[in-house]
């Protein structure tokens, strides 16, 4: 008589396969599982190296929820799923692209300035290299075309996104294009979007944790069917769901202060591309 053994499912073998499965099923997940999925996609390095207890604490879920998340993707337990993220760090990539950024003490006498500089430059390079690899040239060409056709370009960005928005507005103004940064400080951003016409363009820039007022104006513009270009961090971003064209940067980088070089690279490409068309 043949004996059948229960063999636990092995789960996807590579990070790329698992990432695509998470993206494809994101909308089907419960709110708690979506929270875990977002961290897995946005902070894969932290997801690889932190303990289950620390991840659960950071996401404000129970450890059992992380186990349930793993089982949703055919893993027996969380450690099997986490191993895919760890192998990604071990197997594959140039040092800057895959380096895990650890928080270092910067108190006097306890930090090496050369190491700090090296880490910071490394993160900037990694961000730019990610843009080089992942940005679809067709998306860039489409975004340039939108900028060319737009009667007026409005830019939304706060916090870390503010200098990126300012640089985009600077470049468009240098090209003698009508361009305005939405006035969140003065409380007029909502009215500015309400005044937009279908010949105008909204560029939204935001990264997790997303600023709600930016999400609100992007959603309002989307509901009205206005063209929107988003610069954000992942396909699960609320900006990505509500945009015409999306660019994704820095979703592999961890650390308290994330680089803006990748986003600046996209913005500068838009400006240079548009200048060539003009």
C-alpha positions as CSV (number, residue, x, y, z in Angstrom):
1,X,0.0,0.0,0.0
2,X,1.3,3.4,-0.9
3,X,1.8,5.8,1.9
4,X,1.0,9.5,1.3
5,X,2.9,12.0,3.3
6,X,1.6,15.5,3.8
7,X,4.2,17.8,2.3
8,X,3.8,21.5,3.2
9,X,3.7,23.8,0.2
10,X,7.1,25.2,-0.6
11,X,5.9,28.7,-1.6
12,X,7.4,30.9,-4.3
13,X,11.1,30.3,-4.7
14,X,12.3,33.8,-5.5
15,X,11.6,37.2,-4.1
16,X,10.4,38.5,-7.5
17,X,7.8,35.8,-7.7
18,X,6.6,36.4,-4.2
19,X,6.5,40.2,-4.7
20,X,4.3,39.8,-7.8
21,X,2.0,37.5,-5.9
22,X,1.7,40.0,-3.1
23,X,1.0,42.8,-5.6
24,X,-1.6,40.8,-7.5
25,X,-3.5,39.8,-4.3
26,X,-3.1,43.1,-2.4
27,X,-6.7,44.2,-2.9
28,X,-8.1,40.9,-1.7
29,X,-6.3,41.0,1.6
30,X,-7.8,42.2,4.9
31,X,-6.7,45.6,6.3
32,X,-4.3,43.9,8.8
33,X,-2.8,41.7,6.0
34,X,-2.5,44.7,3.7
35,X,-0.5,46.5,6.4
36,X,1.9,43.6,6.4
37,X,2.0,43.4,2.6
38,X,2.8,47.1,2.3
39,X,5.8,46.7,4.6
40,X,7.0,43.6,2.7
41,X,6.9,45.6,-0.6
42,X,8.1,48.9,0.7
43,X,10.7,47.8,3.3
44,X,12.0,44.4,2.2
45,X,15.3,44.8,4.0
46,X,13.6,45.5,7.3
47,X,11.2,42.6,6.6
48,X,14.1,40.3,6.1
49,X,16.1,41.1,9.2
50,X,13.7,42.1,12.0
51,X,12.2,39.5,14.3
52,X,8.6,38.5,14.0
53,X,7.9,40.3,17.4
54,X,9.5,43.5,16.2
55,X,7.6,43.5,12.9
56,X,4.3,42.8,14.7
57,X,5.0,45.6,17.1
58,X,5.9,48.1,14.4
59,X,2.7,47.2,12.4
60,X,0.5,47.0,15.5
61,X,-0.6,43.5,14.7
62,X,-0.3,40.2,16.5
63,X,2.5,37.8,15.6
64,X,-0.2,35.3,14.7
65,X,-1.3,37.7,12.0
66,X,2.1,37.5,10.4
67,X,1.9,33.7,10.4
68,X,-1.5,34.0,8.8
69,X,0.0,36.3,6.1
70,X,2.6,33.7,5.3
71,X,0.0,31.0,5.0
72,X,-2.0,33.2,2.6
73,X,1.0,32.8,0.2
74,X,1.5,29.0,0.8
75,X,4.1,29.1,3.5
76,X,3.9,26.9,6.6
77,X,5.0,29.7,8.8
78,X,6.5,33.2,8.9
79,X,10.1,32.0,8.9
80,X,9.7,30.3,5.6
81,X,8.4,33.5,4.0
82,X,11.0,35.6,5.7
83,X,13.8,33.4,4.3
84,X,12.8,34.5,0.7
85,X,13.6,38.1,1.8
86,X,16.9,37.1,3.4
87,X,18.0,35.2,0.3
88,X,17.4,38.3,-1.7
89,X,20.0,40.1,0.4
90,X,22.5,37.3,0.3
91,X,22.3,36.2,-3.3
92,X,22.3,38.8,-5.6
93,X,23.2,42.2,-6.0
94,X,25.9,44.9,-5.9
95,X,26.6,46.2,-2.5
96,X,25.0,49.6,-2.8
97,X,21.8,48.2,-4.2
98,X,21.3,45.7,-1.4
99,X,23.0,47.3,1.6
100,X,20.9,47.3,4.7
101,X,21.0,50.7,6.3
102,X,21.4,50.4,10.1
103,X,20.7,53.3,12.3
104,X,24.0,54.6,13.8
105,X,24.7,56.8,16.7
106,X,25.7,60.3,15.7
107,X,26.6,61.5,19.1
108,X,30.1,63.2,19.3
109,X,33.0,60.8,19.6
110,X,30.9,57.8,18.6
111,X,30.4,58.1,14.8
112,X,32.9,57.8,12.0
113,X,32.3,60.7,9.6
114,X,33.8,58.8,6.7
115,X,31.3,55.9,7.3
116,X,28.4,58.3,7.5
117,X,29.4,59.9,4.2
118,X,29.9,56.5,2.6
119,X,26.4,55.3,3.7
120,X,24.7,58.5,2.6
121,X,26.4,58.5,-0.8
122,X,25.6,54.8,-1.2
123,X,21.9,55.4,-0.6
124,X,21.9,58.2,-3.2
125,X,23.6,55.9,-5.7
126,X,21.2,53.0,-5.0
127,X,18.2,55.2,-5.5
128,X,19.5,56.5,-8.8
129,X,20.4,53.0,-10.0
130,X,17.0,51.7,-9.1
131,X,15.4,54.5,-11.3
132,X,17.8,53.6,-14.1
133,X,16.7,49.9,-13.9
134,X,13.0,50.2,-13.3
135,X,11.6,53.3,-15.0
136,X,9.8,52.4,-18.2
137,X,11.0,54.8,-21.0
138,X,7.5,54.7,-22.4
139,X,6.1,56.1,-19.2
140,X,8.7,58.8,-19.2
141,X,7.9,59.7,-22.8
142,X,4.2,59.8,-21.9
143,X,4.8,62.0,-18.9
144,X,6.8,64.4,-21.0
145,X,4.0,64.6,-23.5
146,X,1.5,65.4,-20.7
147,X,3.8,68.2,-19.6
148,X,4.1,69.5,-23.2
149,X,0.3,69.6,-23.7
150,X,-0.6,71.0,-20.2
151,X,-1.9,74.5,-20.1
152,X,-0.9,74.8,-16.4
153,X,1.1,72.3,-14.3
154,X,0.2,72.0,-10.6
155,X,2.6,70.2,-8.2
156,X,1.6,68.6,-4.9
157,X,4.3,67.6,-2.4
158,X,4.9,68.0,1.4
159,X,7.5,66.9,3.9
160,X,10.2,64.9,2.2
161,X,8.5,65.5,-1.2
162,X,8.5,69.3,-0.8
163,X,12.1,69.9,-2.2
164,X,11.3,67.5,-5.1
165,X,8.1,69.5,-5.9
166,X,10.0,72.8,-5.6
167,X,12.7,71.5,-8.0
168,X,10.0,70.5,-10.6
169,X,8.3,73.8,-10.3
170,X,11.7,75.6,-10.7
171,X,12.5,73.6,-13.9
172,X,9.1,74.2,-15.5
173,X,9.3,77.9,-14.7
174,X,12.8,78.1,-16.3
175,X,11.2,76.5,-19.4
176,X,8.5,79.3,-19.3
177,X,5.7,76.8,-18.6
178,X,2.9,77.9,-16.3
179,X,3.5,76.0,-13.1
180,X,2.3,76.3,-9.5
181,X,3.0,74.4,-6.3
182,X,-0.3,73.7,-4.5
183,X,-0.8,76.1,-1.5
184,X,-1.3,73.7,1.4
185,X,0.1,76.1,3.9
186,X,-2.4,78.8,3.0
187,X,-5.3,76.4,2.8
188,X,-6.0,77.0,-0.9
189,X,-4.8,73.6,-2.4
190,X,-8.3,72.2,-2.6
191,X,-9.6,75.3,-4.4
192,X,-6.7,75.2,-6.8
193,X,-7.5,71.7,-7.8
194,X,-11.2,72.6,-8.1
195,X,-10.2,75.4,-10.5
196,X,-8.2,73.0,-12.7
197,X,-9.4,72.1,-16.2
198,X,-8.9,69.0,-18.3
199,X,-6.1,70.8,-20.2
200,X,-4.2,71.2,-16.9
201,X,-1.9,68.6,-15.3
202,X,-1.4,67.6,-11.6
203,X,1.9,66.1,-10.5
204,X,1.6,64.4,-7.1
205,X,4.7,63.4,-5.1
206,X,4.3,61.4,-1.8
207,X,5.9,58.5,0.0
208,X,4.9,56.4,3.0
209,X,3.8,57.5,5.5
210,X,1.6,59.5,3.0
211,X,0.4,63.0,3.9
212,X,-3.4,62.9,3.9
213,X,-4.0,66.3,2.4
214,X,-1.9,65.3,-0.6
215,X,-3.8,62.1,-1.0
216,X,-7.1,64.1,-0.8
217,X,-6.3,66.5,-3.7
218,X,-5.0,63.6,-5.8
219,X,-8.2,61.7,-5.2
220,X,-10.3,64.8,-6.0
221,X,-8.4,65.3,-9.3
222,X,-8.8,61.6,-10.2
223,X,-12.5,61.7,-9.5
224,X,-12.8,64.6,-12.0
225,X,-10.8,62.7,-14.6
226,X,-7.9,65.1,-14.7
227,X,-4.5,63.9,-15.9
228,X,-2.2,63.0,-13.0
229,X,1.5,62.0,-12.8
230,X,2.5,60.4,-9.6
231,X,6.0,60.0,-8.1
232,X,5.7,57.6,-5.2
233,X,7.2,54.4,-3.7
234,X,5.2,51.4,-4.7
235,X,2.3,50.1,-6.8
236,X,0.2,49.8,-3.7
237,X,0.6,53.5,-3.0
238,X,-2.7,55.5,-3.0
239,X,-1.2,57.8,-5.5
240,X,-0.5,54.9,-7.9
241,X,-4.2,53.9,-7.7
242,X,-5.3,57.4,-8.7
243,X,-2.8,58.4,-11.3
244,X,-2.5,58.4,-15.1
245,X,1.2,57.6,-15.1
246,X,3.2,56.5,-12.0
247,X,6.9,56.4,-11.2
248,X,8.2,54.3,-8.3
249,X,11.4,55.1,-6.4
250,X,13.1,54.1,-3.1
251,X,10.9,51.2,-2.2
252,X,14.0,49.1,-1.4
253,X,15.7,51.6,0.9
254,X,15.5,51.6,4.7
255,X,16.5,54.2,7.2
256,X,15.1,57.2,9.0
257,X,16.2,59.6,6.3
258,X,15.5,58.3,2.8
259,X,17.3,59.7,-0.2
260,X,15.4,61.9,-2.7
261,X,18.0,61.4,-5.5
262,X,15.9,58.9,-7.4
263,X,12.9,61.2,-7.5
264,X,15.1,64.2,-8.5
265,X,16.4,62.0,-11.3
266,X,12.9,61.5,-12.6
267,X,12.1,65.2,-12.3
268,X,15.2,66.2,-14.1
269,X,14.5,63.8,-16.9
270,X,11.1,65.3,-17.3
271,X,12.5,68.8,-17.4
272,X,15.3,67.9,-19.9
273,X,12.9,65.8,-22.0
274,X,10.5,68.7,-22.1
275,X,13.2,71.2,-23.0
276,X,14.1,69.0,-26.0
277,X,10.5,69.1,-27.2
278,X,10.2,72.9,-26.9
